[in-house]
Amino acid sequence: MNAAKLTRDQLKVRQMKAKRALEAQRRQVLICAGTGCIAGGSLNIYERMKEECQRRGLNVHVGLLREDETPETKSDDINLKRSGCHGFCEMGPLLQIEPDGILYTHVQVEDCDDIIEQTLLRGKVIPRLLYQLDGVTYEKHEDIPFYHKQHRIVLENCGATDAEDIDEYLAKDGYSAFEKALFEMTDEAICKEILDSGLRGRGGGGFPAGRKWESVRQQPKGKKYVVCNGDEGDPGAFMDRSIMEGNPHSIIEGMLIAGVAAGSDEGYIYVRAEYPLAVSRLRNAIARAEELGLLGDHILGTDFSFHLHVNRGAGAFVCGEGSALTASIEGNRGMPRVKPPRTVEHGLWAQPTVLNNVETFSTVPLIIRNGSEWYRSIGTEKSPGTKAFALTGNVVNTGLIEVPMGTTLREVIFDIGGGIKDGKKFKAVQIGGPSGGCLTEEHLDMPMDFDSLKKVGAMIGSGGLVVMDEDTCMVETARFFMEFTQKESCGKCVPCREGTKRMLEILERIVAGQGKDGDIDLLLELAETISATALCGLGKTAAQPVVSTIRYFRDEYEAHVKEKRCPTHNCQKLKRYYIDPQECKGCSKCARMCPVGAISGEIRSPFTIDPDKCIKCGACFGGCSFHAVKEG
């Protein structure tokens, strides 16, 4: 079908044709083309699959609708697609075959011939490419524990459709929520539906999205903006990236609905500069939407107009804060400002602005399409719906997950994540990124929602979950996050600029074995001051990882400060090396390896290490053939 400016009726026709075409695709091969799998070579796999199918005379289609044929003529052909992120990043590159539900893991280019010959032509499954856990082989995608306990609504289409085909989005009721909002709902009714749904901002703050929209709607008529925060600067977080790469039209549709509700005709998507693939797919999606008249002037033949732009971020963590983000779009240095006035009153170019993150906007079409009651049936009373998390760290199955609000940490880490790597013991999980807090074993059965986490000194944040095992040093963990925060401070306010610097200096002293009495209490005092006086939300929560680790692991801090010992043996400057005389053979290898001459002895007699000369480089520990060098 030729691209044309659609009317409402023509949109419905296109959606219907797209649905028929999708239903006619009896054999789909979906190759994950998210950033992680691309890094593993998935695009090479895609090209090899296409070439091999064509060489064998098989009809391969890479688009949903084609001008020269009807859906009926290609029902038995192979439909090869580059999908968005499947989420199971630990097992990538991933290849999924539908409608069989087969998921192949760790696929390589050399596997393509077998996949075509065995599975596509003969209908046989290749066991070596299937996911295996505890002796069980999983053939079906939905049976894998990683997926089985998820509830994917925002991420549903990310790994199941061609990320760059607007017709696939239309085939799955794409833009029908926008059509409903535009033709069947008032601006007030849209805001009320979002408010009634209980949708809270998924960017970290958890502020009711409907209340924010209503505030902008009530502002005097004039220029208003809709802005999507896709900056996502948290270490280990990639939820928004995956949605932007895998389902960009859901973001556009959510922003269009916000535009109708707030009375805005222009929007910006602010994307982290380190996400080039997300930028590319968003721009492609915007171009396709403009071609069909779903963006631009007089959309679907109405008086409603909406223009959308993609703005690449400035590479600063602080630009995830609302006022810093809008300043960056304006071409200024991304620095927070004093509030009030709030963004809903004084946002982009001093105009009222709706500002939500990627996941929030992607949820909106689902609410408008299915109703607020449907959305409230998921999650908890005060935190309805689902939340996407990036599960990383010392866990068996890392990747992108989506679960109902209220799901426990135990379910996420042990059921979905498969537990701790190498059979080690769970120690803690950092939730909420650099602004979040560390939770321990006692919190494993606590429901993950906005209010429950706040009570124990943590926060959902954007959705990063970093799992740590028994060998993780919590003091070093706090130092790592404080180093990140301090480097990313914009420097505008003294508490954040200087306070985080002082906290980092203390933490660096402690992990170097130079901690002093009173350091722990001083850290808490500084944290309290920063939290009470910092200018923006990022500064106010900057000390949270330190506070939470002291709260739950004070004994580790005291061991570092008072005993000059790291209980996990991770802090290099606190390591102590000695030679077990019972195991030392007197070969002198350790002495020859030592760069500072700290090891002495006679051949065929036990050697010794001078602790005053030892620089704790570990060369002797790693080089001893008899394992006589010990770490204490």
C-alpha positions as CSV (number, residue, x, y, z in Angstrom):
1,M,0.0,0.0,0.0
2,N,1.4,3.4,-1.0
3,A,2.2,5.8,1.8
4,A,-0.3,8.5,2.0
5,K,-1.8,10.9,4.4
6,L,-4.5,8.8,6.1
7,T,-8.0,9.8,7.2
8,R,-9.6,8.0,10.1
9,D,-11.4,5.5,7.8
10,Q,-8.2,4.9,5.8
11,L,-6.3,4.2,9.0
12,K,-8.8,1.5,10.0
13,V,-8.5,0.0,6.5
14,R,-4.7,-0.1,6.8
15,Q,-4.9,-1.6,10.2
16,M,-7.2,-4.3,8.9
17,K,-5.0,-5.1,6.0
18,A,-2.0,-5.2,8.2
19,K,-3.7,-7.6,10.6
20,R,-4.7,-9.9,7.7
21,A,-1.1,-9.9,6.4
22,L,0.3,-10.7,9.8
23,E,-2.2,-13.5,10.4
24,A,-1.1,-15.0,7.0
25,Q,2.5,-15.2,8.1
26,R,2.6,-18.8,9.2
27,R,6.3,-19.0,9.6
28,Q,8.2,-16.1,11.1
29,V,11.9,-16.0,12.0
30,L,12.7,-13.3,14.4
31,I,16.3,-12.4,15.0
32,C,17.0,-10.1,17.9
33,A,18.4,-6.8,16.7
34,G,18.7,-5.2,20.1
35,T,22.1,-3.6,20.9
36,G,23.3,-6.6,23.0
37,C,22.6,-9.2,20.3
38,I,23.9,-6.9,17.5
39,A,27.2,-6.8,19.4
40,G,27.1,-10.6,19.4
41,G,26.7,-10.6,15.6
42,S,23.0,-10.9,15.1
43,L,22.9,-8.8,12.0
44,N,25.4,-11.1,10.4
45,I,23.1,-14.0,11.3
46,Y,20.2,-12.1,9.7
47,E,22.1,-11.6,6.4
48,R,23.3,-15.2,6.3
49,M,19.7,-16.5,6.9
50,K,18.4,-14.3,4.1
51,E,21.2,-15.3,1.7
52,E,20.9,-19.0,2.4
53,C,17.1,-19.1,2.1
54,Q,17.3,-17.3,-1.3
55,R,20.1,-19.7,-2.4
56,R,17.9,-22.6,-1.7
57,G,15.0,-21.1,-3.7
58,L,12.9,-20.3,-0.6
59,N,10.7,-17.2,-0.7
60,V,11.9,-14.8,1.9
61,H,10.0,-11.7,2.9
62,V,11.4,-8.9,5.1
63,G,8.3,-6.7,5.2
64,L,4.8,-7.1,6.3
65,L,3.0,-5.5,3.3
66,R,4.2,-5.5,-0.2
67,E,2.7,-3.7,-3.1
68,D,3.0,-6.5,-5.6
69,E,1.3,-9.3,-3.7
70,T,-1.5,-10.0,-1.4
71,P,-1.2,-11.8,2.0
72,E,-2.6,-15.0,0.6
73,T,0.3,-15.5,-1.9
74,K,2.9,-15.5,0.9
75,S,1.3,-17.6,3.6
76,D,3.7,-20.5,3.3
77,D,6.8,-18.4,2.8
78,I,9.5,-17.5,5.4
79,N,9.1,-14.0,7.0
80,L,12.5,-12.9,8.2
81,K,12.5,-10.1,10.7
82,R,14.9,-8.0,12.8
83,S,13.1,-7.7,16.1
84,G,13.7,-5.6,19.2
85,C,15.3,-6.9,22.3
86,H,13.9,-10.3,23.5
87,G,15.3,-9.5,27.0
88,F,17.2,-12.7,27.5
89,C,20.5,-10.9,27.0
90,E,22.7,-13.5,28.7
91,M,21.7,-16.1,26.0
92,G,22.2,-13.9,22.9
93,P,22.3,-13.8,20.0
94,L,18.7,-15.1,20.0
95,L,16.6,-16.4,17.2
96,Q,12.9,-17.2,17.6
97,I,10.7,-19.2,15.2
98,E,6.9,-18.6,15.2
99,P,4.3,-20.0,15.5
100,D,6.3,-22.9,16.9
101,G,7.5,-20.8,19.8
102,I,11.1,-22.2,19.4
103,L,13.8,-20.0,20.9
104,Y,17.4,-20.7,19.9
105,T,20.2,-19.3,22.1
106,H,23.8,-18.4,21.5
107,V,23.2,-18.6,17.8
108,Q,26.2,-18.1,15.5
109,V,26.5,-17.5,11.7
110,E,27.6,-21.1,11.2
111,D,24.3,-22.3,12.8
112,C,22.2,-20.8,10.0
113,D,22.5,-23.7,7.6
114,D,21.3,-26.2,10.3
115,I,18.4,-24.0,11.3
116,I,17.2,-23.7,7.7
117,E,17.8,-27.4,6.9
118,Q,16.6,-29.0,10.1
119,T,14.0,-26.7,11.6
120,L,12.6,-24.6,8.7
121,L,12.5,-27.4,6.1
122,R,12.2,-30.6,8.2
123,G,10.5,-29.3,11.3
124,K,13.1,-30.7,13.6
125,V,14.4,-28.9,16.7
126,I,18.1,-28.5,17.2
127,P,18.7,-29.5,20.9
128,R,22.2,-27.9,21.2
129,L,20.7,-24.4,20.5
130,L,17.9,-24.7,23.1
131,Y,18.1,-23.2,26.5
132,Q,19.1,-25.6,29.3
133,L,18.9,-25.2,33.0
134,D,19.5,-27.8,35.7
135,G,19.5,-30.7,33.2
136,V,16.1,-29.5,31.7
137,T,16.0,-28.5,28.0
138,Y,13.4,-25.9,27.1
139,E,12.0,-25.9,23.5
140,K,9.2,-23.4,23.9
141,H,9.9,-19.7,24.5
142,E,7.1,-19.3,27.0
143,D,8.2,-22.3,29.1
144,I,11.7,-20.9,30.0
145,P,11.6,-19.8,33.7
146,F,13.1,-16.4,32.7
147,Y,9.9,-15.6,30.6
148,H,7.4,-17.8,32.4
149,K,7.0,-15.6,35.4
150,Q,7.1,-12.3,33.6
151,H,4.0,-10.2,32.7
152,R,5.1,-8.4,29.5
153,I,2.7,-5.7,28.4
154,V,5.0,-2.7,27.6
155,L,7.7,-5.1,26.3
156,E,5.3,-7.5,24.6
157,N,6.1,-6.4,21.1
158,C,9.8,-5.7,21.6
159,G,10.9,-9.1,20.6
160,A,7.9,-10.2,18.7
161,T,7.7,-7.7,15.8
162,D,9.9,-6.0,13.2
163,A,11.0,-3.0,15.1
164,E,11.2,-0.8,12.0
165,D,7.9,-1.8,10.3
166,I,5.0,0.6,11.1
167,D,2.5,-1.9,9.5
168,E,3.5,-4.5,12.1
169,Y,2.6,-2.0,14.8
170,L,-0.7,-1.2,13.1
171,A,-1.4,-4.9,12.9
172,K,-1.3,-5.1,16.6
173,D,-3.8,-2.3,17.2
174,G,-1.1,0.4,16.9
175,Y,-2.4,4.0,16.9
176,S,-5.9,2.8,17.7
177,A,-5.6,4.3,21.2
178,F,-4.5,7.6,19.6
179,E,-7.5,7.4,17.2
180,K,-9.8,6.8,20.1
181,A,-8.4,9.7,22.1
182,L,-8.5,12.0,19.1
183,F,-12.1,11.3,18.0
184,E,-13.9,9.9,21.0
185,M,-12.5,11.6,24.1
186,T,-12.1,15.1,25.4
187,D,-8.8,16.3,26.8
188,E,-10.3,16.2,30.3
189,A,-11.5,12.6,29.8
190,I,-8.0,11.5,28.7
191,C,-6.4,13.0,31.7
192,K,-9.0,11.4,34.0
193,E,-8.5,8.0,32.4
194,I,-4.7,8.2,33.0
195,L,-5.3,9.5,36.5
196,D,-7.9,6.8,37.3
197,S,-5.4,4.1,36.0
198,G,-3.0,5.0,38.8
199,L,-0.1,5.2,36.3
200,R,2.9,6.6,38.2
201,G,6.0,7.9,36.4
202,R,8.4,5.1,35.6
203,G,11.4,7.4,35.5
204,G,12.0,7.0,39.2
205,G,9.9,9.6,41.0
206,G,6.6,7.7,40.8
207,F,4.5,10.9,40.5
208,P,1.0,10.3,39.1
209,A,1.2,10.9,35.4
210,G,-2.5,11.9,35.1
211,R,-2.0,14.7,37.7
212,K,1.0,16.0,35.7
213,W,-1.1,16.0,32.4
214,E,-4.0,17.7,34.1
215,S,-1.8,20.4,35.4
216,V,-0.5,21.2,31.9
217,R,-4.0,21.0,30.5
218,Q,-5.2,23.6,32.9
219,Q,-2.5,26.1,32.0
220,P,-3.7,29.1,29.9
221,K,-3.9,28.4,26.2
222,G,-0.8,28.9,24.3
223,K,2.4,27.0,23.3
224,K,2.8,23.8,25.3
225,Y,5.3,20.9,24.9
226,V,5.4,17.2,25.4
227,V,8.9,15.9,26.2
228,C,10.0,12.3,26.6
229,N,13.0,11.6,28.8
230,G,15.1,8.8,27.2
231,D,18.4,9.8,28.7
232,E,18.7,6.8,31.1
233,G,22.1,7.4,32.5
234,D,22.0,4.9,35.4
235,P,24.9,2.3,35.3
236,G,23.4,-1.1,34.3
237,A,20.1,0.3,33.1
238,F,18.8,-0.4,29.6
239,M,15.0,-0.6,29.9
240,D,14.2,2.6,28.0
241,R,16.9,1.8,25.4
242,S,15.2,-1.5,24.6
243,I,11.8,0.1,24.2
244,M,13.1,2.9,21.9
245,E,14.9,0.3,19.8
246,G,12.2,-2.4,19.8
247,N,8.9,-0.6,19.9
248,P,9.4,3.1,19.0
249,H,5.9,3.7,17.7
250,S,4.5,3.0,21.2
251,I,6.4,6.1,22.5
252,I,5.2,8.2,19.6
253,E,1.6,7.1,20.2
254,G,1.8,7.8,23.9
255,M,3.2,11.3,23.2
256,L,0.5,12.0,20.6
257,I,-2.2,11.1,23.2
258,A,-0.4,13.4,25.7
259,G,-0.5,16.2,23.0
260,V,-4.2,15.8,22.6
261,A,-4.7,15.8,26.4
262,A,-2.5,18.8,27.2
263,G,-3.2,20.9,24.1
264,S,0.3,20.6,22.7
265,D,1.4,20.6,19.0
266,E,5.1,19.8,19.5
267,G,7.2,17.3,21.3
268,Y,10.8,16.2,21.8
269,I,12.4,12.8,22.6
270,Y,15.6,13.4,24.5
271,V,17.8,10.3,23.9
272,R,21.0,9.4,25.6
273,A,23.9,10.1,23.2
274,E,25.3,6.6,23.7
275,Y,22.2,5.1,22.2
276,P,22.8,5.5,18.4
277,L,20.5,2.6,17.5
278,A,17.7,4.0,19.5
279,V,18.1,7.4,17.8
280,S,18.1,5.8,14.4
281,R,15.0,3.7,15.0
282,L,13.1,6.6,16.5
283,R,13.9,8.8,13.6
284,N,12.8,6.1,11.2
285,A,9.6,5.6,13.1
286,I,8.9,9.3,13.1
287,A,9.5,9.5,9.3
288,R,7.1,6.6,8.7
289,A,4.5,8.1,10.9
290,E,4.9,11.4,9.0
291,E,4.5,9.7,5.7
292,L,1.1,8.3,6.8
293,G,0.0,11.5,8.3
294,L,0.1,10.3,11.9
295,L,2.5,13.1,12.7
296,G,2.5,16.6,11.2
297,D,-0.3,19.0,10.3
298,H,-4.0,18.1,10.4
299,I,-3.6,14.5,11.6
300,L,-6.2,12.1,10.3
301,G,-8.0,15.0,8.7
302,T,-8.6,16.9,11.9
303,D,-7.4,20.3,13.3
304,F,-4.9,18.5,15.6
305,S,-1.3,18.9,14.6
306,F,1.8,17.5,16.3
307,H,5.4,17.6,15.3
308,L,8.0,15.4,16.9
309,H,11.8,15.8,17.1
310,V,14.6,13.7,18.4
311,N,17.3,15.4,20.5
312,R,20.5,13.6,21.3
313,G,21.6,14.0,24.9
314,A,24.6,15.9,26.2
315,G,26.2,12.8,27.8
316,A,25.6,14.0,31.3
317,F,23.8,12.0,34.0
318,V,22.3,15.1,35.5
319,C,20.4,15.7,32.2
320,G,18.0,13.0,33.3
321,E,16.6,15.6,35.8
322,G,13.6,17.4,34.3
323,S,14.8,21.0,34.3
324,A,18.4,20.1,33.3
325,L,16.9,18.1,30.4
326,T,14.8,21.0,29.1
327,A,17.8,23.3,29.4
328,S,19.9,20.9,27.3
329,I,17.2,20.8,24.6
330,E,17.3,24.6,24.5
331,G,21.0,24.4,23.8
332,N,22.1,25.5,27.3
333,R,24.3,23.6,29.7
334,G,22.2,20.9,31.4
335,M,21.8,22.2,35.0
336,P,18.8,21.9,37.3
337,R,17.0,25.1,38.4
338,V,15.3,26.0,41.6
339,K,11.6,24.9,41.8
340,P,8.9,26.2,41.9
341,P,7.9,27.0,39.2
342,R,7.5,23.3,38.2
343,T,8.0,21.9,34.7
344,V,4.2,21.7,34.2
345,E,4.2,25.5,34.5
346,H,7.6,26.6,33.3
347,G,9.3,23.9,31.3
348,L,10.8,23.8,27.8
349,W,11.4,27.4,26.6
350,A,9.5,28.5,29.7
351,Q,6.3,27.0,28.5
352,P,4.0,24.4,30.2
353,T,5.5,21.0,29.5
354,V,4.4,17.4,30.0
355,L,7.6,15.5,30.8
356,N,7.5,11.7,31.2
357,N,10.0,8.9,30.6
358,V,10.0,6.3,27.8
359,E,8.2,3.5,29.7
360,T,5.5,5.9,30.9
361,F,4.6,7.0,27.4
362,S,4.7,3.4,26.1
363,T,2.2,2.4,28.8
364,V,-0.3,5.2,27.9
365,P,-1.7,3.6,24.6
366,L,-2.4,0.3,26.5
367,I,-4.4,2.2,29.2
368,I,-6.5,4.2,26.6
369,R,-7.1,1.1,24.6
370,N,-8.0,-1.3,27.4
371,G,-9.2,1.1,30.1
372,S,-8.0,2.1,33.5
373,E,-9.8,-0.8,35.3
374,W,-7.8,-3.3,33.2
375,Y,-4.6,-1.5,34.2
376,R,-5.5,-1.4,37.9
377,S,-6.1,-5.2,37.8
378,I,-2.3,-5.6,37.5
379,G,0.1,-4.7,40.3
380,T,-0.8,-3.3,43.7
381,E,-3.5,-0.8,44.8
382,K,-1.1,2.1,45.1
383,S,1.3,1.0,42.4
384,P,-0.7,-0.4,39.6
385,G,0.6,-1.9,36.4
386,T,4.0,-3.5,35.6
387,K,7.6,-2.3,35.7
388,A,10.5,-3.1,33.5
389,F,13.8,-3.9,35.2
390,A,17.3,-4.4,33.9
391,L,18.6,-7.4,35.8
392,T,22.4,-7.5,36.0
393,G,25.3,-8.5,38.2
394,N,26.0,-11.8,39.8
395,V,22.9,-13.5,38.7
396,V,22.6,-16.5,36.3
397,N,20.1,-14.9,33.8
398,T,20.8,-11.3,33.2
399,G,18.5,-9.3,30.9
400,L,15.5,-7.1,30.5
401,I,12.4,-8.2,32.4
402,E,8.9,-6.9,33.1
403,V,6.9,-7.9,36.2
404,P,3.7,-6.7,38.0
405,M,4.3,-4.1,40.6
406,G,4.5,-5.8,44.0
407,T,6.6,-8.7,42.7
408,T,9.2,-9.7,45.3
409,L,12.9,-9.5,44.9
410,R,13.1,-13.3,45.6
411,E,10.8,-14.0,42.6
412,V,12.9,-11.7,40.4
413,I,16.4,-12.9,41.4
414,F,15.8,-16.6,42.0
415,D,12.8,-17.5,39.8
416,I,13.3,-15.3,36.8
417,G,17.1,-14.6,37.3
418,G,17.9,-18.2,38.1
419,G,19.7,-17.4,41.3
420,I,23.2,-16.4,42.1
421,K,26.1,-17.4,39.7
422,D,28.3,-20.3,40.6
423,G,26.1,-21.4,43.5
424,K,27.3,-18.5,45.7
425,K,25.2,-16.9,48.4
426,F,23.1,-13.8,47.8
427,K,24.3,-10.7,49.6
428,A,22.6,-7.6,48.4
429,V,20.9,-5.9,45.4
430,Q,21.3,-2.3,44.4
431,I,18.0,-1.0,43.2
432,G,17.3,2.3,41.6
433,G,20.8,3.1,40.2
434,P,23.2,5.6,41.8
435,S,20.3,7.2,43.6
436,G,19.0,4.0,44.9
437,G,19.9,1.8,47.9
438,C,21.2,-1.6,48.7
439,L,18.7,-4.2,50.0
440,T,19.6,-7.4,51.8
441,E,18.4,-11.0,52.4
442,E,15.8,-9.7,54.9
443,H,14.1,-7.8,52.1
444,L,13.8,-10.6,49.6
445,D,10.1,-11.2,50.3
446,M,9.2,-7.5,50.4
447,P,7.0,-6.4,47.5
448,M,8.7,-4.1,45.0
449,D,6.6,-1.0,44.6
450,F,7.1,2.7,45.1
451,D,6.0,3.0,48.7
452,S,7.4,-0.2,50.1
453,L,10.9,0.5,48.8
454,K,10.8,4.0,50.1
455,K,10.2,2.8,53.6
456,V,13.5,0.8,53.6
457,G,15.7,3.5,52.2
458,A,15.5,2.4,48.5
459,M,13.7,3.4,45.4
460,I,12.6,1.8,42.1
461,G,14.3,4.6,40.2
462,S,14.4,3.9,36.5
463,G,14.6,0.1,37.1
464,G,18.2,-1.0,37.4
465,L,18.7,-4.1,39.5
466,V,22.4,-5.0,40.3
467,V,22.7,-8.3,42.1
468,M,25.7,-8.9,44.4
469,D,27.0,-12.1,45.8
470,E,28.9,-13.0,49.0
471,D,32.2,-11.9,47.5
472,T,31.1,-8.3,47.0
473,C,32.6,-5.6,49.2
474,M,29.8,-3.2,50.1
475,V,32.2,-0.4,51.0
476,E,33.7,-0.6,47.5
477,T,30.2,-0.7,46.0
478,A,29.3,2.5,47.9
479,R,32.6,4.0,46.7
480,F,31.9,3.1,43.1
481,F,28.4,4.7,43.1
482,M,29.7,7.8,44.9
483,E,32.5,8.1,42.4
484,F,29.9,8.0,39.6
485,T,27.7,10.6,41.2
486,Q,30.5,12.9,42.1
487,K,31.8,12.9,38.5
488,E,28.3,13.5,37.1
489,S,27.5,16.4,39.5
490,C,26.7,19.5,37.5
491,G,28.5,21.6,40.2
492,K,25.7,24.2,40.5
493,C,25.0,23.7,44.1
494,V,27.6,23.4,46.9
495,P,26.1,20.5,48.8
496,C,26.2,18.2,45.8
497,R,29.5,19.5,44.3
498,E,31.5,19.6,47.5
499,G,29.6,17.2,49.7
500,T,29.9,14.2,47.3
501,K,33.6,15.1,46.8
502,R,34.2,14.9,50.6
503,M,32.2,11.6,50.9
504,L,34.2,10.1,48.0
505,E,37.5,11.1,49.6
506,I,36.5,9.4,52.9
507,L,35.4,6.3,51.1
508,E,38.6,6.1,49.1
509,R,40.6,6.4,52.3
510,I,38.6,3.7,53.9
511,V,39.1,1.2,51.1
512,A,42.8,2.1,51.0
513,G,43.2,1.1,54.6
514,Q,43.5,4.7,55.9
515,G,40.1,5.0,57.5
516,K,39.9,6.9,60.8
517,D,37.6,6.7,63.8
518,G,34.6,8.9,63.2
519,D,34.7,8.4,59.4
520,I,31.5,6.4,59.3
521,D,29.5,8.9,61.4
522,L,31.0,11.7,59.3
523,L,29.7,10.0,56.1
524,L,26.2,9.8,57.6
525,E,26.4,13.5,58.7
526,L,27.5,14.6,55.2
527,A,24.8,12.4,53.6
528,E,22.1,14.1,55.8
529,T,23.3,17.5,54.9
530,I,23.4,16.8,51.2
531,S,20.0,15.2,51.1
532,A,18.5,18.2,53.0
533,T,20.1,21.0,51.0
534,A,20.9,19.8,47.5
535,L,19.2,21.7,44.6
536,C,17.7,18.8,42.6
537,G,16.4,15.3,43.2
538,L,19.6,13.7,41.9
539,G,21.7,15.6,44.5
540,K,19.2,14.8,47.3
541,T,19.5,11.1,46.7
542,A,23.2,11.0,45.8
543,A,24.2,9.7,49.2
544,Q,21.6,6.9,49.3
545,P,23.9,4.0,48.3
546,V,26.3,5.0,51.1
547,V,23.5,5.4,53.7
548,S,21.9,2.1,52.9
549,T,25.2,0.2,52.9
550,I,26.1,1.6,56.3
551,R,22.7,0.8,57.5
552,Y,22.8,-2.9,56.5
553,F,26.6,-3.6,56.4
554,R,28.1,-1.3,59.1
555,D,30.2,-4.2,60.3
556,E,32.0,-4.2,56.9
557,Y,32.7,-0.5,57.3
558,E,34.1,-1.1,60.8
559,A,36.3,-3.9,59.6
560,H,37.8,-1.6,57.0
561,V,38.3,1.3,59.5
562,K,39.2,-0.4,62.8
563,E,40.8,-3.6,61.7
564,K,42.2,-2.4,58.3
565,R,40.7,-5.5,56.8
566,C,38.3,-6.2,53.9
567,P,36.1,-9.2,54.9
568,T,35.6,-10.1,51.2
569,H,39.3,-9.6,50.2
570,N,38.4,-7.3,47.4
571,C,40.0,-4.0,48.5
572,Q,43.5,-4.3,47.0
573,K,45.2,-2.1,49.6
574,L,43.8,-4.1,52.4
575,K,44.9,-7.5,51.2
576,R,47.5,-9.3,53.3
577,Y,49.7,-11.9,51.7
578,Y,51.7,-14.5,53.6
579,I,53.5,-17.7,52.8
580,D,52.4,-21.0,54.4
581,P,55.7,-22.6,55.5
582,Q,54.1,-26.0,55.4
583,E,53.4,-25.7,51.7
584,C,56.3,-23.6,50.5
585,K,58.9,-25.7,48.6
586,G,61.5,-22.9,48.6
587,C,61.6,-22.6,44.8
588,S,62.1,-18.8,45.0
589,K,59.7,-18.2,42.1
590,C,57.7,-15.7,44.3
591,A,60.8,-13.8,45.2
592,R,61.8,-13.5,41.5
593,M,58.3,-12.2,40.7
594,C,58.1,-9.6,43.4
595,P,58.6,-6.1,41.9
596,V,59.7,-4.5,45.2
597,G,61.9,-7.2,46.7
598,A,59.5,-7.9,49.6
599,I,60.0,-11.7,49.6
600,S,63.2,-13.3,50.9
601,G,64.5,-16.7,51.8
602,E,66.8,-19.5,50.9
603,I,66.4,-22.2,48.2
604,R,64.6,-25.3,49.5
605,S,63.5,-23.4,52.6
606,P,60.3,-21.5,53.3
607,F,60.3,-17.9,52.0
608,T,58.7,-15.0,53.9
609,I,56.9,-11.7,52.9
610,D,57.9,-8.4,54.5
611,P,54.5,-6.7,55.1
612,D,56.1,-3.3,55.3
613,K,57.6,-3.6,51.8
614,C,54.6,-5.5,50.2
615,I,52.6,-3.4,47.8
616,K,49.8,-6.0,47.6
617,C,50.1,-6.4,43.8
618,G,49.2,-10.1,44.1
619,A,51.9,-11.3,41.7
620,C,53.1,-13.9,44.2
621,F,49.6,-15.1,45.0
622,G,48.8,-15.7,41.3
623,G,52.2,-17.1,40.4
624,C,52.9,-19.7,43.1
625,S,52.7,-23.2,41.6
626,F,52.2,-24.8,45.0
627,H,49.5,-22.4,46.3
628,A,51.7,-21.6,49.3
629,V,51.0,-17.9,49.1
630,K,47.9,-17.2,51.1
631,E,45.5,-14.2,51.2
632,G,44.5,-13.2,54.7
